Amino acid sequence: MCGIVGYIGDKSAVSVLMVGLTKLEYRGYDSAGVAVIHDGQVQVRKRVGKLQVLAESLKEEPIDGHIGIGHCLAPGTLIQLADGQVLPIEQVEGNVAVLSLDPATLRFVSRPATVFHHRAPEQLLEIRTSATGLTCTPEHRMLIVDITRGDLRECRARDIRPGHLLLFARRIPAPHAPRPLTFASVRPRRYWSLSEKAAATLRSAAASV
């Protein structure tokens, strides 16, 4: 998912924007850029990679101004091919075999897929959980856990509602990969903290269980 920060004031816009983008790094990105207005002209600087790459570019060729906007761009969707490769969706070409989850067995199997292109959607949806999130089109399909029936069902992103349980894979066994793919746990960022007294009460309660 991406992050945007803007600034209007008396300070150097670039320095404020870079601090703001640093605060947004936890959201995930694969490129970043800034646009600053100076003497009625918009100066743009964008780079692929981490913020450090953008910072070095701005250090070598500074841009000045007091009005600007910064943007961290979300990485493209990663596709797990059946041969063990993981490629950004824009690098996948032609007819390929991908790993697909079989809802009946809950196992990943090799399935043929065809790459095609369509017009960009008018809107994207941002879906967030306590630990992660994704940005996708309203037609993006995913699996949710149906508590009432005790099974899985397919659901389009536009139909996701607060309280739905989304299915996320933590480990994918790629048949021809040297080792199974794993996904690191992401700790949710909290904007509050317990007082020492409250923390002690919770520790005491947990110890007595």
Order of alpha helices (4+ residues) and beta strands (2+ residues): beta-alpha-beta-beta-alpha-beta-beta-beta-beta-beta-beta-beta-beta-beta-beta-beta-beta-alpha
